[in-house]
Amino acid sequence: MKASELRVKNADELRQELNELLKAQFSLRMQVATQQLTNNSQIGKVRRDIARVRTIINEKARQS
């Protein structure tokens, strides 16, 4: 997910995207705990996506 894709979304869409990413992160953490996760790099990708979304949300809040 690129920041340019996120910048065209409105605040509600960004919050929805953030909730989905947080659920995905929780799911990945549970898979790690039960030793079912085979690709550990997914955790880092989701964390970076969460940070991107939060950054864009904060940028839009400062502009208003």
Stockholm file with secondary structure:
# STOCKHOLM 1.0

chainA/1-64         MKASELRVKNADELRQELNELLKAQFSLRMQVATQQLTNNSQIGKVRRDIARVRTIINEKARQS
#=GR chainA/1-64 SS CCHHHHHTSCHHHHHHHHHHHHHHHHHHHHHHHTTCCSCTHHHHHHHHHHHHHHHHHHHHHHHC
#=GC SS_cons        CCHHHHHTSCHHHHHHHHHHHHHHHHHHHHHHHTTCCSCTHHHHHHHHHHHHHHHHHHHHHHHC
//
